[in-house]
Structure formats: structure tokens, C-alpha cells
Amino acid sequence: MSALFKAQMLAVSPLMEDRGIDEAYLDISELALDSEEIGRDIKRRVLEATQLTCSVGIAPNKLLAKMASELQKPDGLTLLAEDDVPRRIWPLEARKLPGVGPVTEKKLASFGIRTIGDIAAQPLSRLMAELGASHGNALYQAAHGRDERPVVVEREAKSRSRETTFAADIGDWQEIARTLVGLVREVVEDLHSEGVRGRTVGIKVRFSDFTTLTRDSTLAEPTDGEEQIRRVVFECLSRVSLDRRVRLLGVRVGNLVKTRPL
């Protein structure tokens, strides 16, 4: 999660679950403001801090909040209650339900199950028999909008990382080098903004055949220096054979410690 986005989410509620660079769950159950007002506040904060729009879903649980956030992308605010599930969730295609991937979607279609409502209408015993006890039960509960998972408040991260996936696989060393330099700069900005340094510096390289390699090096002392981190990153790169085109590059700094106050 970017530092700017994270800061805006924590300003709304300290009960935040980090789900990636641009996604989070917030527990707002104890906040005094109206839910729609909270949603608009989130959107305003993100826009002012990042100049980017976002979609917000507010619901009684994480499953429905996630689905609500998808209903009016790219700049929506959707409130969803349990009573809304039959009207707003059941008509959606089965693949819109978390847990239904291409294989499951195809299998469900072979049984004539094409919408989330179709899943909800099935006997639990049938779904468990056809999909396995665990998966069948999970889809049955999800189709009815049930989700008991709590918001997991993030623990202090042990590393900071940035990565990028290329629109087309690359093979030019200069482009690889420029990308790594940019990723180092972004990681260093994160370290500085959060007041941490790290002892372990590493890279991730994913090739066009999806083979993924990591290389890292541990320093004698923790650092947040861009030049030093960049130097170690390229030393790590020298230990990778660039014999295939590259799909993804990443830079990571781990074993973090708080920066000593001046």
C-alpha cells in the first residue's frame, strides 16, 4: 500500500486491514458519522492526497464490502445491506462471487448455475457434493452474503517493497536498469516517510515463462540511503542470468529498524 493511501485510510479509522497497494478494509462500526458521509470523506481524502479517484463499498462484512466496491467502478460509492443481497447481488454472474474462478465458473455452468442467485438457490448438500465440502460450503455462504472474517489490523511490516509488471515483456538491459532505479527511489521514499531503515536488500525478477527468481544481500548496518540500496540492487542483479525476457521487476528492503531520532 502506498504511504499516502495508507495515511488517508488510518486517518478515517485505525482499524485497517492492508490488502495491497490500493485496497484496504476499514472497520467503521464504532464511528459516529453516517456511513455515506464516511464513504464520501474517504473519497475526498484519497483524491486530495493522490489526485486519484477510488471506489468505496460499505457493508456489514468484508465479502459484501468488497462486492459493493466493484459495483460502481471506477469512482463509485455503494452502500450494501444484508437485505440488499437478493436484489443487488443475486442477479450478478456467478464469476462475480469471490471464490468463483474460470474453472469453477465452467463447472457451475455445466449444472445450469449461471448467477449468484442460482448458487444461493442450490441445496448446500449438492454444492458440497459437486465442488467439495469446503469449497461448496464457502460458495453457499458467500452467495447468501455471509462472512464472519474480522478486519485484521495490520501488524508492523518487516519489509518495504515496490514492483512493476510490464505491459509487454522486456529484454533491453537499459530499460531493466532504469526500472530498478525508479523502484529503488520509491522504496527509499517509503523508508523515509515511515522513519525506518533496513539491513536486507533484494530484488525479484519474473521472466516471460513466469519463472521467478529472488536475490538479496544483508548489510552490516541498516540503511535508508538511496545510493547504497541502488548499489546492492545492481549487485543482486549481477547474480541473475538475464537469458529470457522479463515480465516483472521488484525491489525489497527488509529487516527494518526504526530510524534513531536526531
Secondary structure, DSSP 8 states (H G I E B T S, - for coil): --HHHHHHHHHH-S-EEE-STT-EEE--TT--S-HHHHHHHHHHHHHHHHS----EEE-SSHHHHHHHHHHTTTS-EEE--GGGIIIIITTSBGGGSTT--HHHHHHHHHTT--BHHHHHHS-HHHHHHHH-HHHHHHHHHHHTT------------SEEEEEEEEEEEE--HHHHHHHHHHHHHHHHHHHHHHTEEEEEEEEEEEETT--EEEEEEEEEEEE--HHHHHHHHHHHHTTS---S-EEEEEEEEEEEEE----
